[in-house]
Amino acid sequence: MDFTDRIALVTGGGNGIGKTTALAFAERGASVMVVDLDEAAAQSTAHAITQAGGTASHTAANVTQAADVQAYVKATLDRFGRIDCFFNNAGIAGDVAPIAEYDEEVFDRVIAVNVKGVFLGMRHVLPVMLARKRGTVVNTASVAGLVGSPGMPAYVASKHAVIGLTKVAAGEVSGEGIRVNAVCPGPIDTRMVHDIAAQVSPDDPGAVRRNYEASIPLGRYGTPQEVANVVLFLACDLSANVTGAQYVVDGGRTASPKGVTAKPT
Ligand SMILES: NC(=O)c1ccc[n+]([C@@H]2O[C@H](COP(=O)([O-])OP(=O)(O)OC[C@H]3O[C@@H](n4cnc5c(N)ncnc54)[C@H](O)[C@@H]3O)[C@@H](O)[C@H]2O)c1
């Protein structure tokens, strides 16, 4: 997975999966533009890359705002001249509550970041890639884009939408040298899952993790690095025949949750 002379653009690059993936792109030779709502976090990722001898820049943007998205695309072109790999990753979890009680404003916010943000990213990056007839896009969906998760209606709806947008985009640009795929992480050890656990069980968030891990065939949460590895695979030429696909990184849970058996009791 060689990204020498490649330009990678990463949204949500200030923390978690985005940060680790930005660092992984840089370790393998890419120059990276780090985008995040949290400018200090974006700057910290870019700083970590340059400290390690890589090349990076950062810019603050709210992915729900078209003007901000156009500005991060322009900042990338002004600094690096093109975009080879786009990791369209920024996302939020929203509240944990059933549909019958879910807050309407939170629903709108989750859809705005996770769906409109992903749409706007492709809306403004794809024309840049189409002009060169080259590029790869990886959208961050989730296993919540494949199956339901009671208590997370906005998040589940938003991630199903990301998979839909991925398939549409892949078909639209398939003859133009551009591939578009989705990565579907299960629970990954970042602040997002810790926030969810704290909402579900404020007195014992660790219990949420233990219960969930008991249902994962590989027995543990994934790491941001394990997601980054799959993102880099989808972003590089090793996956040259892969487009419109969804790659699950969840320790096997979606395929075969532990404890669910056909054996009569
Ligand atoms: N952690 C998991 O278990 C998990 C599982 C499946 C999918 N995901 C997805 O992975 C992606 C990254 O999540 P993470 O776990 O690294 O979370 P995180 O909270 O650690 O990082 C998310 C980053 O996105 C940024 N962000 C949020 N809203 C933004 C906006 N409007 N504009 C620009 N940046 C914004 C945040 O500032 C933050 O730096 C998300 O799309 C999330 O839904 C995470």
The ligand as an SDF file (V2000), in Angstrom:
LIG
                    3D

 44 48  0  0  0  0  0  0  0  0999 V2000
  -16.1230    4.3260   16.8660 N   0  0  0  0  0  0  0  0  0  0  0  0
  -16.9530    3.4250   16.3800 C   0  0  0  0  0  0  0  0  0  0  0  0
  -17.2730    2.4420   17.0440 O   0  0  0  0  0  0  0  0  0  0  0  0
  -17.5290    3.5750   15.0080 C   0  0  0  0  0  0  0  0  0  0  0  0
  -18.2100    2.4810   14.4590 C   0  0  0  0  0  0  0  0  0  0  0  0
  -18.7570    2.5950   13.1900 C   0  0  0  0  0  0  0  0  0  0  0  0
  -18.6280    3.7780   12.4880 C   0  0  0  0  0  0  0  0  0  0  0  0
  -17.9780    4.8320   13.0480 N   0  0  0  0  0  0  0  0  0  0  0  0
  -17.8880    6.0540   12.2660 C   0  0  0  0  0  0  0  0  0  0  0  0
  -16.5370    6.4140   12.1320 O   0  0  0  0  0  0  0  0  0  0  0  0
  -16.4560    7.8270   11.9140 C   0  0  0  0  0  0  0  0  0  0  0  0
  -15.4300    8.4060   12.8740 C   0  0  0  0  0  0  0  0  0  0  0  0
  -15.8860    8.1600   14.1950 O   0  0  0  0  0  0  0  0  0  0  0  0
  -14.8830    8.0560   15.4470 P   0  0  0  0  0  0  0  0  0  0  0  0
  -15.2550    6.8590   16.2000 O   0  0  0  0  0  0  0  0  0  0  0  0
  -13.4940    8.2590   14.9940 O   0  0  0  0  0  0  0  0  0  0  0  0
  -15.4200    9.3090   16.2910 O   0  0  0  0  0  0  0  0  0  0  0  0
  -14.6570   10.5550   16.9390 P   0  0  0  0  0  0  0  0  0  0  0  0
  -15.7180   11.3030   17.6720 O   0  0  0  0  0  0  0  0  0  0  0  0
  -13.4610   10.1000   17.6710 O   0  0  0  0  0  0  0  0  0  0  0  0
  -14.1820   11.4010   15.6660 O   0  0  0  0  0  0  0  0  0  0  0  0
  -15.1110   12.0410   14.8340 C   0  0  0  0  0  0  0  0  0  0  0  0
  -14.4910   13.3440   14.3370 C   0  0  0  0  0  0  0  0  0  0  0  0
  -15.4400   13.9720   13.4570 O   0  0  0  0  0  0  0  0  0  0  0  0
  -15.4640   15.3630   13.7490 C   0  0  0  0  0  0  0  0  0  0  0  0
  -16.7370   15.9520   13.3740 N   0  0  0  0  0  0  0  0  0  0  0  0
  -17.9480   15.7550   13.9620 C   0  0  0  0  0  0  0  0  0  0  0  0
  -18.8750   16.5160   13.3680 N   0  0  0  0  0  0  0  0  0  0  0  0
  -18.2420   17.2120   12.3810 C   0  0  0  0  0  0  0  0  0  0  0  0
  -18.6710   18.1770   11.4290 C   0  0  0  0  0  0  0  0  0  0  0  0
  -19.9550   18.6140   11.3970 N   0  0  0  0  0  0  0  0  0  0  0  0
  -17.7570   18.6850   10.5740 N   0  0  0  0  0  0  0  0  0  0  0  0
  -16.4640   18.2730   10.6140 C   0  0  0  0  0  0  0  0  0  0  0  0
  -15.9950   17.3770   11.5040 N   0  0  0  0  0  0  0  0  0  0  0  0
  -16.8850   16.8550   12.3810 C   0  0  0  0  0  0  0  0  0  0  0  0
  -15.2390   15.4410   15.2590 C   0  0  0  0  0  0  0  0  0  0  0  0
  -14.7920   16.7300   15.6610 O   0  0  0  0  0  0  0  0  0  0  0  0
  -14.2160   14.3400   15.4740 C   0  0  0  0  0  0  0  0  0  0  0  0
  -12.8960   14.8240   15.3850 O   0  0  0  0  0  0  0  0  0  0  0  0
  -17.8760    8.3690   12.0880 C   0  0  0  0  0  0  0  0  0  0  0  0
  -18.4930    8.5200   10.8190 O   0  0  0  0  0  0  0  0  0  0  0  0
  -18.5580    7.2540   12.8630 C   0  0  0  0  0  0  0  0  0  0  0  0
  -19.9600    7.2480   12.6620 O   0  0  0  0  0  0  0  0  0  0  0  0
  -17.4200    4.7560   14.2850 C   0  0  0  0  0  0  0  0  0  0  0  0
  1  2  1  0
  2  3  2  0
  2  4  1  0
  4  5  1  0
  4 44  2  0
  5  6  2  0
  6  7  1  0
  7  8  2  0
  8  9  1  0
  8 44  1  0
  9 10  1  0
  9 42  1  0
 10 11  1  0
 11 12  1  0
 11 40  1  0
 12 13  1  0
 13 14  1  0
 14 15  2  0
 14 16  1  0
 14 17  1  0
 17 18  1  0
 18 19  2  0
 18 20  1  0
 18 21  1  0
 21 22  1  0
 22 23  1  0
 23 24  1  0
 23 38  1  0
 24 25  1  0
 25 26  1  0
 25 36  1  0
 26 27  1  0
 26 35  1  0
 27 28  2  0
 28 29  1  0
 29 30  1  0
 29 35  2  0
 30 31  1  0
 30 32  2  0
 32 33  1  0
 33 34  2  0
 34 35  1  0
 36 37  1  0
 36 38  1  0
 38 39  1  0
 40 41  1  0
 40 42  1  0
 42 43  1  0
M  CHG  2   8   1  16  -1
M  END
$$$$
